[in-house]
């Protein structure tokens, strides 16, 4: 092999004079050549192989029916793009041609992306519209009625510009209401995210919180081109409008402008001023309508009262006079009163006749017989009463005698009859023990037939031993006392 190369160089001396390059040098030279030849270009083609990298860079291919060109959008540029790249969209990309030495390929460094004409942009919007409509986001059944008179209105629009001034001016003219502004960008790469976040932010407010929750939302923006209004065609914004629990009015662009949120909102206003007119009624018209209803109500009440008065007068004419109405009842009352008097007299006569007949039955002989019978009965009852008294007295006397004998048997006098003596001291108290007697004390000795005085000895005698007392028998259970 080396021999063949050496023979070739020997055969062609010009090849031996060519400079020798490294791969890096060739790649750098090609890069400079391509970038110098195409410093700034606009390339039209269809996006394919779209890839959003986690680093923030966007990679895709631009192709037509004959060739394919690699393209890349760096993260800083991708965040500022007005038009977001989509698979299959026909676009015009502005940028510069460069090479990627790592794979020996050239690529377009994109700095701006535009849809290739209004037709392509409208086709993309139409395709997105069909997709969202198929999901039911535009269905009329899910649209809610607007509140008649909202207390708080949330407006999503830039804080400066004619839009917010027109809305506030119209609300002030018609019916002043409290307005809470959520400032957003309505054009540019961050517009769609801010509008969707504002709609969800208003819905996230708690009722009764420090920031009042709006009763109605207005998303407003002035007119512009289709490209300027693209933020309101973004899928994220449309879904946020469809998910809103607060009724929402879309007022984007002029009367001829139409965006996808117009189909998802509860009402579409041709202009921001018209949105304010939809939000509140005219206060003066409401007052006039209220006064008109009050007048109509008063007229109706007066007319109904007059009709009832006329009807009542007709009914009064149809009724009979009072004297005619009560003539027959009065006559019946007179007849009843007369019959009542006759009935009382007849009843009295019947009772008098019954009394006379009963008196005739009470003859003098019968009365004497009844009196004699009563006397005999009284005498018999008197005898029975006397016998009962005698029997009762006899029984009580016998019982008292028995009690007296029992009392005598237990009395101390019976013991005195048997020779016992009761010894009492000078104080009259009974001396039951020899130890209780004081030497020289004057004593009284009570016998059965009388009492004698005595004086105690100075030397007490030794008492004889007392005989043992017989043990007392326990009382028989159930036997009571004699007393």
Secondary structure, 3 states (H helix, E strand, C coil): CHHHHHHHHHHCHHHHHCCCCCHHHHHHHHHHHHHHHCCCEEEEEEEEEEEECCCCCEEEEEECCCCEEEEEECHHHHCCCCCCCCCCCEEEEEEEEEEECCCCEEEEEEEEEEECHHHHHHHHHHHHHHHHHHCCCCCHHHCCCCCCCCCEEEEECCCCCHHHHHHHHHHHHHCCCEEEEECCCCCCCCHHHHHHHHHHHHHHCCCCCCCCCCCEEEEEECCCCCCCCHHHHCHHHHHHHHHCCCCEEEEECCCCCCCHHHHHCCEECCCHHHHHHHHCCCHHHHHHHHHHHHHHHHHHHHHHHHHHHHHHHHHHHHCCCHHHHCHHHHHHHHHHHHHHHHHHHHHHHHHHHHHHHHHHHCCHHHHHHHHHHHHHHHHHHHHHHHHHHHHHHHHHHHHHHHHHHHHHHHCHHHHHHCCCCEEECCCCCECCCHHHCCCCCEEEEECCCCEEEEECCCCCCCCCCCCCCCCCCCCCCCCCCCC
